[in-house]
């Protein structure tokens, strides 16, 4: 698809006021550690492509957040 073929009609243009309200958020650093997972679990995440470790972290984050909400 070419850029000229993209329909932007439902996206309002951004003006300077949008950028005046924005802030840059730097995520907190992550701890590096050695951890052991079942091979099939790691293989499944790797099959999903680049960023598999980030996705594994997101799954663990969702679990932790759900546990915190249920207590």
mmCIF file of the N, C-alpha and C atoms, coordinates in Angstrom:
data_MODEL
# 
_entry.id   MODEL 
# 
loop_
_atom_site.group_PDB 
_atom_site.id 
_atom_site.type_symbol 
_atom_site.label_atom_id 
_atom_site.label_alt_id 
_atom_site.label_comp_id 
_atom_site.label_asym_id 
_atom_site.label_entity_id 
_atom_site.label_seq_id 
_atom_site.pdbx_PDB_ins_code 
_atom_site.Cartn_x 
_atom_site.Cartn_y 
_atom_site.Cartn_z 
_atom_site.occupancy 
_atom_site.B_iso_or_equiv 
_atom_site.pdbx_formal_charge 
_atom_site.auth_seq_id 
_atom_site.auth_comp_id 
_atom_site.auth_asym_id 
_atom_site.auth_atom_id 
_atom_site.pdbx_PDB_model_num 
ATOM 1   N N  . UNK A 1 1  ? 0.839   -1.169  0.000  1.00 0.00 ? 1  UNK A N  1 
ATOM 2   C CA . UNK A 1 1  ? 0.000   0.000   0.000  1.00 0.00 ? 1  UNK A CA 1 
ATOM 3   C C  . UNK A 1 1  ? 0.892   1.242   0.000  1.00 0.00 ? 1  UNK A C  1 
ATOM 4   N N  . UNK A 1 2  ? 0.551   2.171   -0.800 1.00 0.00 ? 2  UNK A N  1 
ATOM 5   C CA . UNK A 1 2  ? 1.278   3.436   -0.878 1.00 0.00 ? 2  UNK A CA 1 
ATOM 6   C C  . UNK A 1 2  ? 0.717   4.406   0.162  1.00 0.00 ? 2  UNK A C  1 
ATOM 7   N N  . UNK A 1 3  ? 1.544   5.339   0.602  1.00 0.00 ? 3  UNK A N  1 
ATOM 8   C CA . UNK A 1 3  ? 1.086   6.346   1.561  1.00 0.00 ? 3  UNK A CA 1 
ATOM 9   C C  . UNK A 1 3  ? -0.127  7.103   1.042  1.00 0.00 ? 3  UNK A C  1 
ATOM 10  N N  . UNK A 1 4  ? -0.144  7.399   -0.244 1.00 0.00 ? 4  UNK A N  1 
ATOM 11  C CA . UNK A 1 4  ? -1.247  8.174   -0.815 1.00 0.00 ? 4  UNK A CA 1 
ATOM 12  C C  . UNK A 1 4  ? -2.568  7.416   -0.779 1.00 0.00 ? 4  UNK A C  1 
ATOM 13  N N  . UNK A 1 5  ? -2.513  6.083   -0.595 1.00 0.00 ? 5  UNK A N  1 
ATOM 14  C CA . UNK A 1 5  ? -3.724  5.260   -0.559 1.00 0.00 ? 5  UNK A CA 1 
ATOM 15  C C  . UNK A 1 5  ? -4.331  5.142   0.836  1.00 0.00 ? 5  UNK A C  1 
ATOM 16  N N  . UNK A 1 6  ? -3.662  5.680   1.836  1.00 0.00 ? 6  UNK A N  1 
ATOM 17  C CA . UNK A 1 6  ? -4.153  5.579   3.210  1.00 0.00 ? 6  UNK A CA 1 
ATOM 18  C C  . UNK A 1 6  ? -5.239  6.622   3.437  1.00 0.00 ? 6  UNK A C  1 
ATOM 19  N N  . UNK A 1 7  ? -6.353  6.189   3.998  1.00 0.00 ? 7  UNK A N  1 
ATOM 20  C CA . UNK A 1 7  ? -7.480  7.077   4.281  1.00 0.00 ? 7  UNK A CA 1 
ATOM 21  C C  . UNK A 1 7  ? -7.320  7.670   5.673  1.00 0.00 ? 7  UNK A C  1 
ATOM 22  N N  . UNK A 1 8  ? -7.041  8.949   5.750  1.00 0.00 ? 8  UNK A N  1 
ATOM 23  C CA . UNK A 1 8  ? -6.857  9.654   7.020  1.00 0.00 ? 8  UNK A CA 1 
ATOM 24  C C  . UNK A 1 8  ? -8.097  10.452  7.420  1.00 0.00 ? 8  UNK A C  1 
ATOM 25  N N  . UNK A 1 9  ? -9.198  10.276  6.729  1.00 0.00 ? 9  UNK A N  1 
ATOM 26  C CA . UNK A 1 9  ? -10.366 11.129  6.934  1.00 0.00 ? 9  UNK A CA 1 
ATOM 27  C C  . UNK A 1 9  ? -10.954 11.042  8.349  1.00 0.00 ? 9  UNK A C  1 
ATOM 28  N N  . UNK A 1 10 ? -10.740 9.934   9.058  1.00 0.00 ? 10 UNK A N  1 
ATOM 29  C CA . UNK A 1 10 ? -11.293 9.804   10.408 1.00 0.00 ? 10 UNK A CA 1 
ATOM 30  C C  . UNK A 1 10 ? -10.279 10.157  11.494 1.00 0.00 ? 10 UNK A C  1 
ATOM 31  N N  . UNK A 1 11 ? -9.128  10.690  11.105 1.00 0.00 ? 11 UNK A N  1 
ATOM 32  C CA . UNK A 1 11 ? -8.093  11.070  12.063 1.00 0.00 ? 11 UNK A CA 1 
ATOM 33  C C  . UNK A 1 11 ? -7.954  12.586  12.036 1.00 0.00 ? 11 UNK A C  1 
ATOM 34  N N  . UNK A 1 12 ? -8.265  13.266  13.134 1.00 0.00 ? 12 UNK A N  1 
ATOM 35  C CA . UNK A 1 12 ? -8.143  14.725  13.128 1.00 0.00 ? 12 UNK A CA 1 
ATOM 36  C C  . UNK A 1 12 ? -6.673  15.138  13.067 1.00 0.00 ? 12 UNK A C  1 
ATOM 37  N N  . UNK A 1 13 ? -6.379  16.236  12.406 1.00 0.00 ? 13 UNK A N  1 
ATOM 38  C CA . UNK A 1 13 ? -4.990  16.704  12.351 1.00 0.00 ? 13 UNK A CA 1 
ATOM 39  C C  . UNK A 1 13 ? -4.527  17.161  13.736 1.00 0.00 ? 13 UNK A C  1 
ATOM 40  N N  . UNK A 1 14 ? -3.245  16.999  13.997 1.00 0.00 ? 14 UNK A N  1 
ATOM 41  C CA . UNK A 1 14 ? -2.673  17.436  15.271 1.00 0.00 ? 14 UNK A CA 1 
ATOM 42  C C  . UNK A 1 14 ? -2.143  18.856  15.110 1.00 0.00 ? 14 UNK A C  1 
ATOM 43  N N  . UNK A 1 15 ? -2.448  19.691  16.086 1.00 0.00 ? 15 UNK A N  1 
ATOM 44  C CA . UNK A 1 15 ? -1.919  21.047  16.065 1.00 0.00 ? 15 UNK A CA 1 
ATOM 45  C C  . UNK A 1 15 ? -0.951  21.222  17.235 1.00 0.00 ? 15 UNK A C  1 
ATOM 46  N N  . UNK A 1 16 ? -0.420  22.419  17.382 1.00 0.00 ? 16 UNK A N  1 
ATOM 47  C CA . UNK A 1 16 ? 0.576   22.669  18.428 1.00 0.00 ? 16 UNK A CA 1 
ATOM 48  C C  . UNK A 1 16 ? 0.040   22.427  19.828 1.00 0.00 ? 16 UNK A C  1 
ATOM 49  N N  . UNK A 1 17 ? -1.257  22.629  20.049 1.00 0.00 ? 17 UNK A N  1 
ATOM 50  C CA . UNK A 1 17 ? -1.805  22.435  21.389 1.00 0.00 ? 17 UNK A CA 1 
ATOM 51  C C  . UNK A 1 17 ? -1.694  20.971  21.837 1.00 0.00 ? 17 UNK A C  1 
ATOM 52  N N  . UNK A 1 18 ? -1.758  20.040  20.904 1.00 0.00 ? 18 UNK A N  1 
ATOM 53  C CA . UNK A 1 18 ? -1.595  18.631  21.254 1.00 0.00 ? 18 UNK A CA 1 
ATOM 54  C C  . UNK A 1 18 ? -0.204  18.389  21.838 1.00 0.00 ? 18 UNK A C  1 
ATOM 55  N N  . UNK A 1 19 ? 0.805   18.930  21.198 1.00 0.00 ? 19 UNK A N  1 
ATOM 56  C CA . UNK A 1 19 ? 2.175   18.681  21.625 1.00 0.00 ? 19 UNK A CA 1 
ATOM 57  C C  . UNK A 1 19 ? 2.546   19.453  22.886 1.00 0.00 ? 19 UNK A C  1 
ATOM 58  N N  . UNK A 1 20 ? 1.828   20.530  23.195 1.00 0.00 ? 20 UNK A N  1 
ATOM 59  C CA . UNK A 1 20 ? 2.093   21.277  24.421 1.00 0.00 ? 20 UNK A CA 1 
ATOM 60  C C  . UNK A 1 20 ? 1.720   20.464  25.660 1.00 0.00 ? 20 UNK A C  1 
ATOM 61  N N  . UNK A 1 21 ? 0.774   19.556  25.539 1.00 0.00 ? 21 UNK A N  1 
ATOM 62  C CA . UNK A 1 21 ? 0.289   18.776  26.680 1.00 0.00 ? 21 UNK A CA 1 
ATOM 63  C C  . UNK A 1 21 ? 1.058   17.467  26.883 1.00 0.00 ? 21 UNK A C  1 
ATOM 64  N N  . UNK A 1 22 ? 1.869   17.089  25.941 1.00 0.00 ? 22 UNK A N  1 
ATOM 65  C CA . UNK A 1 22 ? 2.528   15.787  25.985 1.00 0.00 ? 22 UNK A CA 1 
ATOM 66  C C  . UNK A 1 22 ? 3.782   15.824  26.847 1.00 0.00 ? 22 UNK A C  1 
ATOM 67  N N  . UNK A 1 23 ? 4.063   14.703  27.476 1.00 0.00 ? 23 UNK A N  1 
ATOM 68  C CA . UNK A 1 23 ? 5.280   14.558  28.270 1.00 0.00 ? 23 UNK A CA 1 
ATOM 69  C C  . UNK A 1 23 ? 6.005   13.296  27.836 1.00 0.00 ? 23 UNK A C  1 
ATOM 70  N N  . UNK A 1 24 ? 7.288   13.281  28.038 1.00 0.00 ? 24 UNK A N  1 
ATOM 71  C CA . UNK A 1 24 ? 8.099   12.108  27.738 1.00 0.00 ? 24 UNK A CA 1 
ATOM 72  C C  . UNK A 1 24 ? 8.210   11.279  29.004 1.00 0.00 ? 24 UNK A C  1 
ATOM 73  N N  . UNK A 1 25 ? 7.852   10.025  28.918 1.00 0.00 ? 25 UNK A N  1 
ATOM 74  C CA . UNK A 1 25 ? 7.943   9.129   30.059 1.00 0.00 ? 25 UNK A CA 1 
ATOM 75  C C  . UNK A 1 25 ? 8.990   8.068   29.763 1.00 0.00 ? 25 UNK A C  1 
ATOM 76  N N  . UNK A 1 26 ? 9.982   7.996   30.590 1.00 0.00 ? 26 UNK A N  1 
ATOM 77  C CA . UNK A 1 26 ? 11.030  6.981   30.434 1.00 0.00 ? 26 UNK A CA 1 
ATOM 78  C C  . UNK A 1 26 ? 10.676  5.824   31.351 1.00 0.00 ? 26 UNK A C  1 
ATOM 79  N N  . UNK A 1 27 ? 10.533  4.621   30.786 1.00 0.00 ? 27 UNK A N  1 
ATOM 80  C CA . UNK A 1 27 ? 10.162  3.488   31.638 1.00 0.00 ? 27 UNK A CA 1 
ATOM 81  C C  . UNK A 1 27 ? 11.273  3.179   32.638 1.00 0.00 ? 27 UNK A C  1 
ATOM 82  N N  . UNK A 1 28 ? 10.893  2.662   33.800 1.00 0.00 ? 28 UNK A N  1 
ATOM 83  C CA . UNK A 1 28 ? 11.916  2.327   34.793 1.00 0.00 ? 28 UNK A CA 1 
ATOM 84  C C  . UNK A 1 28 ? 12.800  1.198   34.272 1.00 0.00 ? 28 UNK A C  1 
ATOM 85  N N  . UNK A 1 29 ? 14.050  1.159   34.726 1.00 0.00 ? 29 UNK A N  1 
ATOM 86  C CA . UNK A 1 29 ? 14.941  0.090   34.264 1.00 0.00 ? 29 UNK A CA 1 
ATOM 87  C C  . UNK A 1 29 ? 14.452  -1.277  34.737 1.00 0.00 ? 29 UNK A C  1 
ATOM 88  N N  . UNK A 1 30 ? 14.829  -2.292  34.000 1.00 0.00 ? 30 UNK A N  1 
ATOM 89  C CA . UNK A 1 30 ? 14.443  -3.654  34.360 1.00 0.00 ? 30 UNK A CA 1 
ATOM 90  C C  . UNK A 1 30 ? 15.645  -4.373  34.951 1.00 0.00 ? 30 UNK A C  1 
ATOM 91  N N  . UNK A 1 31 ? 15.373  -5.320  35.831 1.00 0.00 ? 31 UNK A N  1 
ATOM 92  C CA . UNK A 1 31 ? 16.436  -6.143  36.400 1.00 0.00 ? 31 UNK A CA 1 
ATOM 93  C C  . UNK A 1 31 ? 16.802  -7.236  35.404 1.00 0.00 ? 31 UNK A C  1 
ATOM 94  N N  . UNK A 1 32 ? 18.094  -7.480  35.271 1.00 0.00 ? 32 UNK A N  1 
ATOM 95  C CA . UNK A 1 32 ? 18.552  -8.588  34.441 1.00 0.00 ? 32 UNK A CA 1 
ATOM 96  C C  . UNK A 1 32 ? 18.828  -9.758  35.367 1.00 0.00 ? 32 UNK A C  1 
ATOM 97  N N  . UNK A 1 33 ? 18.259  -10.913 35.047 1.00 0.00 ? 33 UNK A N  1 
ATOM 98  C CA . UNK A 1 33 ? 18.462  -12.084 35.881 1.00 0.00 ? 33 UNK A CA 1 
ATOM 99  C C  . UNK A 1 33 ? 18.410  -13.346 35.034 1.00 0.00 ? 33 UNK A C  1 
ATOM 100 N N  . UNK A 1 34 ? 18.827  -14.414 35.628 1.00 0.00 ? 34 UNK A N  1 
ATOM 101 C CA . UNK A 1 34 ? 18.752  -15.711 34.985 1.00 0.00 ? 34 UNK A CA 1 
ATOM 102 C C  . UNK A 1 34 ? 17.526  -16.420 35.523 1.00 0.00 ? 34 UNK A C  1 
ATOM 103 N N  . UNK A 1 35 ? 16.692  -16.902 34.617 1.00 0.00 ? 35 UNK A N  1 
ATOM 104 C CA . UNK A 1 35 ? 15.458  -17.569 35.010 1.00 0.00 ? 35 UNK A CA 1 
ATOM 105 C C  . UNK A 1 35 ? 15.272  -18.789 34.104 1.00 0.00 ? 35 UNK A C  1 
ATOM 106 N N  . UNK A 1 36 ? 14.619  -19.797 34.612 1.00 0.00 ? 36 UNK A N  1 
ATOM 107 C CA . UNK A 1 36 ? 14.405  -21.012 33.825 1.00 0.00 ? 36 UNK A CA 1 
ATOM 108 C C  . UNK A 1 36 ? 12.921  -21.170 33.513 1.00 0.00 ? 36 UNK A C  1 
ATOM 109 N N  . UNK A 1 37 ? 12.636  -21.359 32.205 1.00 0.00 ? 37 UNK A N  1 
ATOM 110 C CA . UNK A 1 37 ? 11.276  -21.619 31.734 1.00 0.00 ? 37 UNK A CA 1 
ATOM 111 C C  . UNK A 1 37 ? 11.269  -22.952 31.014 1.00 0.00 ? 37 UNK A C  1 
ATOM 112 N N  . UNK A 1 38 ? 10.119  -23.585 30.944 1.00 0.00 ? 38 UNK A N  1 
ATOM 113 C CA . UNK A 1 38 ? 9.993   -24.804 30.151 1.00 0.00 ? 38 UNK A CA 1 
ATOM 114 C C  . UNK A 1 38 ? 10.327  -24.495 28.696 1.00 0.00 ? 38 UNK A C  1 
ATOM 115 N N  . UNK A 1 39 ? 11.004  -25.428 28.029 1.00 0.00 ? 39 UNK A N  1 
ATOM 116 C CA . UNK A 1 39 ? 11.434  -25.204 26.647 1.00 0.00 ? 39 UNK A CA 1 
ATOM 117 C C  . UNK A 1 39 ? 10.273  -24.898 25.709 1.00 0.00 ? 39 UNK A C  1 
ATOM 118 N N  . UNK A 1 40 ? 9.154   -25.593 25.891 1.00 0.00 ? 40 UNK A N  1 
ATOM 119 C CA . UNK A 1 40 ? 8.038   -25.364 24.978 1.00 0.00 ? 40 UNK A CA 1 
ATOM 120 C C  . UNK A 1 40 ? 7.440   -23.973 25.155 1.00 0.00 ? 40 UNK A C  1 
ATOM 121 N N  . UNK A 1 41 ? 7.518   -23.446 26.370 1.00 0.00 ? 41 UNK A N  1 
ATOM 122 C CA . UNK A 1 41 ? 7.013   -22.093 26.618 1.00 0.00 ? 41 UNK A CA 1 
ATOM 123 C C  . UNK A 1 41 ? 7.881   -21.075 25.883 1.00 0.00 ? 41 UNK A C  1 
ATOM 124 N N  . UNK A 1 42 ? 9.189   -21.198 26.047 1.00 0.00 ? 42 UNK A N  1 
ATOM 125 C CA . UNK A 1 42 ? 10.114  -20.281 25.371 1.00 0.00 ? 42 UNK A CA 1 
ATOM 126 C C  . UNK A 1 42 ? 9.988   -20.426 23.856 1.00 0.00 ? 42 UNK A C  1 
ATOM 127 N N  . UNK A 1 43 ? 9.893   -21.651 23.377 1.00 0.00 ? 43 UNK A N  1 
ATOM 128 C CA . UNK A 1 43 ? 9.756   -21.882 21.933 1.00 0.00 ? 43 UNK A CA 1 
ATOM 129 C C  . UNK A 1 43 ? 8.505   -21.205 21.389 1.00 0.00 ? 43 UNK A C  1 
ATOM 130 N N  . UNK A 1 44 ? 7.391   -21.304 22.114 1.00 0.00 ? 44 UNK A N  1 
ATOM 131 C CA . UNK A 1 44 ? 6.153   -20.690 21.648 1.00 0.00 ? 44 UNK A CA 1 
ATOM 132 C C  . UNK A 1 44 ? 6.295   -19.170 21.540 1.00 0.00 ? 44 UNK A C  1 
ATOM 133 N N  . UNK A 1 45 ? 6.875   -18.560 22.575 1.00 0.00 ? 45 UNK A N  1 
ATOM 134 C CA . UNK A 1 45 ? 7.058   -17.106 22.527 1.00 0.00 ? 45 UNK A CA 1 
ATOM 135 C C  . UNK A 1 45 ? 8.017   -16.709 21.414 1.00 0.00 ? 45 UNK A C  1 
ATOM 136 N N  . UNK A 1 46 ? 9.092   -17.466 21.228 1.00 0.00 ? 46 UNK A N  1 
ATOM 137 C CA . UNK A 1 46 ? 10.048  -17.148 20.159 1.00 0.00 ? 46 UNK A CA 1 
ATOM 138 C C  . UNK A 1 46 ? 9.397   -17.251 18.780 1.00 0.00 ? 46 UNK A C  1 
ATOM 139 N N  . UNK A 1 47 ? 8.491   -18.194 18.621 1.00 0.00 ? 47 UNK A N  1 
ATOM 140 C CA . UNK A 1 47 ? 7.801   -18.354 17.333 1.00 0.00 ? 47 UNK A CA 1 
ATOM 141 C C  . UNK A 1 47 ? 6.976   -17.118 16.985 1.00 0.00 ? 47 UNK A C  1 
ATOM 142 N N  . UNK A 1 48 ? 6.633   -16.316 17.979 1.00 0.00 ? 48 UNK A N  1 
ATOM 143 C CA . UNK A 1 48 ? 5.833   -15.119 17.737 1.00 0.00 ? 48 UNK A CA 1 
ATOM 144 C C  . UNK A 1 48 ? 6.662   -13.997 17.117 1.00 0.00 ? 48 UNK A C  1 
ATOM 145 N N  . UNK A 1 49 ? 7.981   -14.167 17.100 1.00 0.00 ? 49 UNK A N  1 
ATOM 146 C CA . UNK A 1 49 ? 8.844   -13.183 16.451 1.00 0.00 ? 49 UNK A CA 1 
ATOM 147 C C  . UNK A 1 49 ? 9.594   -12.302 17.423 1.00 0.00 ? 49 UNK A C  1 
ATOM 148 N N  . UNK A 1 50 ? 10.186  -11.261 16.861 1.00 0.00 ? 50 UNK A N  1 
ATOM 149 C CA . UNK A 1 50 ? 10.994  -10.327 17.656 1.00 0.00 ? 50 UNK A CA 1 
ATOM 150 C C  . UNK A 1 50 ? 10.188  -9.765  18.815 1.00 0.00 ? 50 UNK A C  1 
ATOM 151 N N  . UNK A 1 51 ? 10.873  -9.506  19.914 1.00 0.00 ? 51 UNK A N  1 
ATOM 152 C CA . UNK A 1 51 ? 10.224  -8.935  21.080 1.00 0.00 ? 51 UNK A CA 1 
ATOM 153 C C  . UNK A 1 51 ? 9.580   -9.971  21.978 1.00 0.00 ? 51 UNK A C  1 
ATOM 154 N N  . UNK A 1 52 ? 9.970   -11.231 21.823 1.00 0.00 ? 52 UNK A N  1 
ATOM 155 C CA . UNK A 1 52 ? 9.322   -12.284 22.619 1.00 0.00 ? 52 UNK A CA 1 
ATOM 156 C C  . UNK A 1 52 ? 9.547   -12.092 24.110 1.00 0.00 ? 52 UNK A C  1 
ATOM 157 N N  . UNK A 1 53 ? 10.704  -11.596 24.503 1.00 0.00 ? 53 UNK A N  1 
ATOM 158 C CA . UNK A 1 53 ? 10.951  -11.386 25.934 1.00 0.00 ? 53 UNK A CA 1 
ATOM 159 C C  . UNK A 1 53 ? 10.063  -10.265 26.474 1.00 0.00 ? 53 UNK A C  1 
ATOM 160 N N  . UNK A 1 54 ? 9.835   -9.248  25.676 1.00 0.00 ? 54 UNK A N  1 
ATOM 161 C CA . UNK A 1 54 ? 8.931   -8.168  26.074 1.00 0.00 ? 54 UNK A CA 1 
ATOM 162 C C  . UNK A 1 54 ? 7.523   -8.713  26.242 1.00 0.00 ? 54 UNK A C  1 
ATOM 163 N N  . UNK A 1 55 ? 7.098   -9.595  25.332 1.00 0.00 ? 55 UNK A N  1 
ATOM 164 C CA . UNK A 1 55 ? 5.765   -10.196 25.457 1.00 0.00 ? 55 UNK A CA 1 
ATOM 165 C C  . UNK A 1 55 ? 5.677   -11.087 26.685 1.00 0.00 ? 55 UNK A C  1 
ATOM 166 N N  . UNK A 1 56 ? 6.737   -11.837 26.981 1.00 0.00 ? 56 UNK A N  1 
ATOM 167 C CA . UNK A 1 56 ? 6.733   -12.657 28.194 1.00 0.00 ? 56 UNK A CA 1 
ATOM 168 C C  . UNK A 1 56 ? 6.586   -11.764 29.426 1.00 0.00 ? 56 UNK A C  1 
ATOM 169 N N  . UNK A 1 57 ? 7.278   -10.637 29.433 1.00 0.00 ? 57 UNK A N  1 
ATOM 170 C CA . UNK A 1 57 ? 7.166   -9.701  30.539 1.00 0.00 ? 57 UNK A CA 1 
ATOM 171 C C  . UNK A 1 57 ? 5.746   -9.160  30.637 1.00 0.00 ? 57 UNK A C  1 
ATOM 172 N N  . UNK A 1 58 ? 5.129   -8.866  29.492 1.00 0.00 ? 58 UNK A N  1 
ATOM 173 C CA . UNK A 1 58 ? 3.759   -8.334  29.487 1.00 0.00 ? 58 UNK A CA 1 
ATOM 174 C C  . UNK A 1 58 ? 2.773   -9.351  30.058 1.00 0.00 ? 58 UNK A C  1 
ATOM 175 N N  . UNK A 1 59 ? 2.963   -10.627 29.747 1.00 0.00 ? 59 UNK A N  1 
ATOM 176 C CA . UNK A 1 59 ? 2.088   -11.674 30.292 1.00 0.00 ? 59 UNK A CA 1 
ATOM 177 C C  . UNK A 1 59 ? 2.252   -11.751 31.805 1.00 0.00 ? 59 UNK A C  1 
ATOM 178 N N  . UNK A 1 60 ? 3.485   -11.729 32.266 1.00 0.00 ? 60 UNK A N  1 
ATOM 179 C CA . UNK A 1 60 ? 3.724   -11.760 33.711 1.00 0.00 ? 60 UNK A CA 1 
ATOM 180 C C  . UNK A 1 60 ? 3.169   -10.508 34.383 1.00 0.00 ? 60 UNK A C  1 
ATOM 181 N N  . UNK A 1 61 ? 3.313   -9.352  33.746 1.00 0.00 ? 61 UNK A N  1 
ATOM 182 C CA . UNK A 1 61 ? 2.777   -8.100  34.291 1.00 0.00 ? 61 UNK A CA 1 
ATOM 183 C C  . UNK A 1 61 ? 1.261   -8.190  34.425 1.00 0.00 ? 61 UNK A C  1 
ATOM 184 N N  . UNK A 1 62 ? 0.580   -8.706  33.402 1.00 0.00 ? 62 UNK A N  1 
ATOM 185 C CA . UNK A 1 62 ? -0.878  -8.840  33.444 1.00 0.00 ? 62 UNK A CA 1 
ATOM 186 C C  . UNK A 1 62 ? -1.299  -9.755  34.587 1.00 0.00 ? 62 UNK A C  1 
ATOM 187 N N  . UNK A 1 63 ? -0.567  -10.836 34.795 1.00 0.00 ? 63 UNK A N  1 
ATOM 188 C CA . UNK A 1 63 ? -0.882  -11.761 35.887 1.00 0.00 ? 63 UNK A CA 1 
ATOM 189 C C  . UNK A 1 63 ? -0.721  -11.067 37.242 1.00 0.00 ? 63 UNK A C  1 
ATOM 190 N N  . UNK A 1 64 ? 0.398   -10.376 37.418 1.00 0.00 ? 64 UNK A N  1 
ATOM 191 C CA . UNK A 1 64 ? 0.651   -9.691  38.690 1.00 0.00 ? 64 UNK A CA 1 
ATOM 192 C C  . UNK A 1 64 ? -0.417  -8.624  38.940 1.00 0.00 ? 64 UNK A C  1 
ATOM 193 N N  . UNK A 1 65 ? -0.742  -7.840  37.924 1.00 0.00 ? 65 UNK A N  1 
ATOM 194 C CA . UNK A 1 65 ? -1.762  -6.798  38.082 1.00 0.00 ? 65 UNK A CA 1 
ATOM 195 C C  . UNK A 1 65 ? -3.117  -7.403  38.439 1.00 0.00 ? 65 UNK A C  1 
ATOM 196 N N  . UNK A 1 66 ? -3.463  -8.529  37.819 1.00 0.00 ? 66 UNK A N  1 
ATOM 197 C CA . UNK A 1 66 ? -4.739  -9.192  38.125 1.00 0.00 ? 66 UNK A CA 1 
ATOM 198 C C  . UNK A 1 66 ? -4.753  -9.697  39.559 1.00 0.00 ? 66 UNK A C  1 
ATOM 199 N N  . UNK A 1 67 ? -3.640  -10.232 40.019 1.00 0.00 ? 67 UNK A N  1 
ATOM 200 C CA . UNK A 1 67 ? -3.551  -10.725 41.391 1.00 0.00 ? 67 UNK A CA 1 
ATOM 201 C C  . UNK A 1 67 ? -3.679  -9.581  42.390 1.00 0.00 ? 67 UNK A C  1 
ATOM 202 N N  . UNK A 1 68 ? -3.066  -8.449  42.072 1.00 0.00 ? 68 UNK A N  1 
ATOM 203 C CA . UNK A 1 68 ? -3.152  -7.283  42.964 1.00 0.00 ? 68 UNK A CA 1 
ATOM 204 C C  . UNK A 1 68 ? -4.590  -6.771  43.060 1.00 0.00 ? 68 UNK A C  1 
ATOM 205 N N  . UNK A 1 69 ? -5.313  -6.797  41.933 1.00 0.00 ? 69 UNK A N  1 
ATOM 206 C CA . UNK A 1 69 ? -6.706  -6.329  41.948 1.00 0.00 ? 69 UNK A CA 1 
ATOM 207 C C  . UNK A 1 69 ? -7.623  -7.266  42.714 1.00 0.00 ? 69 UNK A C  1 
ATOM 208 N N  . UNK A 1 70 ? -7.283  -8.542  42.770 1.00 0.00 ? 70 UNK A N  1 
ATOM 209 C CA . UNK A 1 70 ? -8.176  -9.520  43.417 1.00 0.00 ? 70 UNK A CA 1 
ATOM 210 C C  . UNK A 1 70 ? -7.960  -9.599  44.926 1.00 0.00 ? 70 UNK A C  1 
ATOM 211 N N  . UNK A 1 71 ? -6.963  -8.903  45.446 1.00 0.00 ? 71 UNK A N  1 
ATOM 212 C CA . UNK A 1 71 ? -6.730  -8.949  46.893 1.00 0.00 ? 71 UNK A CA 1 
ATOM 213 C C  . UNK A 1 71 ? -7.293  -7.728  47.588 1.00 0.00 ? 71 UNK A C  1 
# 
